[in-house]
Amino acid sequence: MATIVEHYATPEGEDGYSLEGFDVVTVTIEVAASQIISIAQWQQEEMLLAKLRQLSEAKRSQLEDYLDFLLQKKN
């Protein structure tokens, strides 16, 4: 988790940001806007990952097949 300390607006293309981490002192990283997710989204993804880790190998394989089916159907 980090806080945005600087915003680099670009007239064309994707904006950039400088971020400083809460648990890493004196480290600043630069990222593109598409690399930033909200805390709420991150928490939701972590919750889903925790559930996935509890599945057996067979169930994970079935879920992956189903997800592939849904993604193909979307297109």
PyMOL commands that set and color helices and strands:
alter all, ss='L'
color gray80, all
select helices_A, chain A and resi 33-35+39-54+57-74
alter helices_A, ss='H'
color red, helices_A
select strands_A, chain A and resi 2-8+16-21+28-32
alter strands_A, ss='S'
color yellow, strands_A
deselect
rebuild
show_as cartoon
